Amino acid sequence: MKKTLKQSRIAPIHIKQGEWLKEINFPKGVQEGHPYGLDVVIIRYSAEEIGEGPNLHVHPYDEIFHILEGRAEFTVGDSKFIAEKGDLIIGPANIPHAYKNLGPGKLDSVDIHLNKEWIQYDMPGDGEKLSALELR
């Protein structure tokens, strides 16, 4: 019995770095997949300063982090751990998470959001309040 392969719903796409990366030396950029029929968002994030990185936030979908260079301290829910070059981190949906460059040197990562568009709810800093309505 011959098996028929399912045809892809998308055509090949080539997005050059200058079309989605805002900076090249310390790459930062976002590419949402929905314009191409994809349910994924790719974020390239680099941080030179020790302690620099995204503050505590949540997404209503899962996220995968790939550390390309450097070291980062991750907080995911109640867990804290150190991720190094080559490591993958999985952040479950609706669990607050953050990461910071530990140095020495640059932190460079690719963050894969398993959703067609980037949705993020930042958590309050010290002394700030966040209402339940802001999380809807």
C-alpha positions in Angstrom: 0.0 0.0 0.0 1.4 3.3 -1.1 1.3 6.1 1.6 0.4 9.6 0.5 2.2 12.4 2.1 0.1 15.4 3.3 0.8 18.6 1.4 2.1 21.5 3.5 -0.2 24.5 3.8 2.7 26.9 3.3 5.3 27.6 0.6 9.0 28.0 1.3 9.9 31.3 2.9 13.3 33.1 3.3 13.3 36.0 5.7 16.7 37.8 5.7 18.2 38.9 9.0 17.8 42.6 8.2 14.0 42.0 7.7 13.4 40.8 11.3 16.5 41.5 13.4 16.6 45.0 14.8 20.2 44.8 15.8 22.9 42.5 14.3 25.9 42.8 16.8 23.6 42.0 19.7 20.8 40.4 17.9 17.3 41.3 18.9 14.2 40.7 16.9 10.8 39.2 16.7 9.1 37.3 13.9 5.5 36.2 14.3 4.4 33.3 12.2 0.8 34.3 11.5 1.6 36.3 8.3 3.0 33.0 6.9 0.3 30.6 8.3 2.5 29.4 11.1 1.6 29.0 14.8 5.0 30.0 16.1 6.9 33.2 17.2 10.7 33.4 17.1 12.4 35.9 19.3 16.1 36.5 19.2 17.4 38.1 22.4 20.9 39.2 23.4 22.1 40.9 26.6 25.6 42.2 27.2 25.2 43.4 30.7 25.3 41.0 33.6 21.9 41.0 35.3 20.1 42.1 32.1 17.2 40.1 30.8 13.4 39.9 30.7 11.6 40.5 34.0 9.0 38.2 35.4 6.1 37.6 32.9 3.7 35.0 31.6 2.4 33.8 28.2 -0.9 31.9 27.6 1.1 29.2 25.7 4.3 27.2 26.1 7.7 28.6 25.3 11.1 27.0 24.5 14.4 28.8 25.1 17.6 27.8 23.4 20.8 29.3 24.8 23.2 30.0 21.9 25.9 31.7 24.0 26.6 32.6 27.6 24.9 31.7 30.8 21.5 32.7 32.3 19.7 32.2 35.6 16.1 31.2 34.9 13.2 31.5 37.2 10.2 29.4 36.1 7.5 29.2 38.6 9.1 28.1 41.9 12.1 26.6 40.1 15.5 28.4 39.6 18.3 27.0 37.5 21.4 28.0 35.5 21.2 27.4 31.7 24.4 27.4 29.6 25.3 27.4 25.9 23.4 24.6 24.1 20.8 24.1 26.8 17.0 24.1 26.2 14.5 25.4 28.7 10.8 24.6 28.5 8.5 27.2 30.1 4.9 26.0 30.5 1.9 28.2 29.7 0.7 30.6 32.4 3.7 30.0 34.6 5.6 33.2 35.5 9.2 33.1 34.2 12.2 35.4 33.8 15.9 35.1 33.0 19.0 37.2 33.5 22.5 37.2 32.0 25.0 35.7 34.5 28.1 36.5 32.4 30.9 36.5 31.9 30.2 38.0 28.5 27.1 38.1 26.3 23.9 36.1 26.6 22.4 35.1 23.3 19.2 33.1 23.0 16.4 32.1 20.6 13.0 31.9 22.3 10.3 29.9 20.5 6.7 30.9 21.4 4.3 28.2 20.5 1.6 30.5 19.3 0.8 32.5 16.1 1.4 35.9 17.8 3.4 37.2 20.8 1.2 37.6 23.9 2.9 38.7 27.1 1.7 39.8 30.5 4.4 41.5 32.6 4.2 40.7 36.3 4.3 43.6 38.8 7.6 44.8 40.2 8.2 45.5 43.9 5.4 47.8 45.2 3.3 47.6 42.0 -0.1 46.0 41.8 -1.6 43.9 39.0 -5.3 43.4 38.8 -6.9 40.1 37.7 -8.4 41.9 34.7 -4.9 42.6 33.3 -4.3 38.9 32.9 -7.4 38.3 30.7 
